[in-house]
Amino acid sequence: MRKKARFSILRFLLFCLLITAASAYMYYNNGLDALNKIEANAKEIVIPKGSTVKSISKILKDENMIKDSFVFELYCKINEKSDKIKAGKYRISNSMEVPEIVEVLVSGKALIDTVRFTIPEGYNLAQIVDKINSLGVVSSESINEALKAGRYEYEFIEQIPDRENKLEGYLFPDTYEIYRDTTAEAIIKKLLGRFDDVFTEEFRKRAEELNMSIDQVVTLASIIEREAKLDSERKLISGVFHNRLKRKMLLQSCATVQYLLKEPKEELLYEDLEIDSPYNTYKYPGLPPGPIASPGLAAIEAALYPEKTDFLYFFARNDGSHVFTKTFDEHINAQNKYRK
């Protein structure tokens, strides 16, 4: 018994000496930054919530990150790290020493499991659903369920008239970063929250000056977004639409007809212009019942601050720019000239 006890004591002292030496090495090397020593052959290690040092050492041993579980557990105990290790997903290399691994786990600087995605300006609701679904984070079914506007408490939602696809136009186009374990509802809330940030109090007051609701502004901005290809033309196109609205003329926007089609066309046919829908601005005067896409900041600003102009007509050239005219005759003549 005495011999066995002496061996245990000697083993313990030997490990203490090793741990002390390792700690001194780290100290005299100016606090080795373990996070920078991760190599290309590193693995992602998940430390579950509520894990004990013993269970953590088993995880590391099973993943071939450490050679001896006892050394890991002993180091944590001597250095009072046992209850400081944080749960999470970490990237660790088996070339790292025990003190380095512990520093990473204690730092809590877990590998952030996120995904970045961009909603382009002018995407409609269906395109946004497809985009989010393609991330592999949530299903399209859960996204569509999350699109029920009653789930979200934003002042601007209260003014949206009841209609199908109520949140069309309000999922703001931008670049986002989300956790892979997030919910569809959290994603939609993030996009709506961005719109709430962008549509400032100044914009709200300007909408009142124009005698327009927020929804009308977003609806007009969405049409401008889909019509304008050049940044320099947005406010001029807005000026044309404002002029037509004041004169109670048909907006005659091809973009609103495209919204009704399952697949967009390079050029609309006469039969497309005859589709009986309040979104068809070739048949119904005024703005359509709601936005046809998500406008970006520039399009919203264009809708609120249109360029003053006498133009009432425009059509697109092949390069995406537009020809603007004041009268219908000028419009027809210009089309004949540029489309020869």
Residue, then its C-alpha position, 0 to 999 in steps of 0.5 A: m500500500r505504501k509503495k502504491a501511495r508513493f507512486s501516486i504521489l510521485r505521479f501527481l508531483l510529476f504532472c504538477l511539474l509538467i503543468t507548471a513548466a507549461s504555464a511558465y512557457m506560456y507566461y514567458n512567451n508573452g501570453l501565447d495567442a492560441l487562437n492564432k495557432i490553429e492549423a489547416n487540419a483543425k477540427e470543429i469541436v462542439i462543447p455541449k452546455g452543462s459539460t463537465v471537465k471529464s466529459i470535455s476531456k473525453i470529447l477531446k480524446d475521442e477527436n484525437m485533440i489530446k493524448d491523455s485525458f488525465v493531463f487535461e483534467l489535472y491542468c484544468k483543476i490546478n489552474e482553476k479552469s474547470d468551471k470556466i470552460k464555455a459551451g460552443k463550437y470551436r476550431i481546434s488543432n491537435s498540434m495545440e498543447v493542453p494549455e492552449i486548448v484550455e485557453v480557447l475553450v475558456s475564452g468563449k471565442a467559439l467558431i461563430d456558425t453563421v451564414r451571410f446572405t444578400i437580398p438584392e434591391g428589387y426582389n419580390l417576396a417569392q424571390i426572397v423566400d427562395k433566397i432564404n430557403s436556399l441557405g439551408v437554414v429554414s424551409s420555405e414552408s416555415i418562411n411562408e408561415a413566418l410571413k404572417a404580418g400579425r406576428y410582428e409589432y412594428e408601427f408601419i405594419e399597422q398602416i398596411p391594408d389587408r391584402e395577400n402578401k401583406l409584407e411584400g415590399y417591406l423585407f428590406p434589401d441588404t446584406y445580413e448575417i444570421y446564425r444557422d440555428t435561427t428561426a424563420e420568424a427571427i429572419i423575417k423580423k431582422l429584415l422588417g427591423r432593417f426597413d424600420d431603421v431605414f424609413t426614418e421619421e424624416f421620411r414619414k414627415r415627407a410622406e405626409e407632405l406628399n399626402m401619401s401613406i407609407d404603403q403608397v410610398v413603398t408601392l411607388a418606390s417598388i415600381i421605380e426600383r423595377e423600372a430604373k436601371l440607372d441610379s441617375e434616372r430614379k428621381l426623374i422616373s419618379g417625377v414622371f410617375h408623380n406627374r401622371l398620378k396628379r393628372k389621374m393618368l394611367l401609370q402604364s408601368c410594365a413592371t407592374v404587369q411583369y409582377l403578374l407573370k409567373e416568369p418575367k418576359e424581356e418584352l411584354l405582349y399585347e395580351d399581357l397588357e390585358i390581364d385583368s388585375p388591379y396590379n395592371t397599371y395599363k388598365y387600372p388608374g393610380l397605384p396598384p394595391g401594394p408594392i411589387a418588390s422590395p425597394g432599396l433606399a435610393a428608390i425610396e428616396a426617389a419616391l419621396y423626393p421626385e425630380k421636378t419635370d414636365f415629362l409624362y412619358f418614357f421608354a427604355r433603350n436597349d442599354g437600360s437608359h430611358v428616353f423621356t418625352k412630354t407628349f404622347d406624339e413625342h413619345i411615339n416619334a421617339q420610339n420610332k426613332y430609337r427602335k428602327 
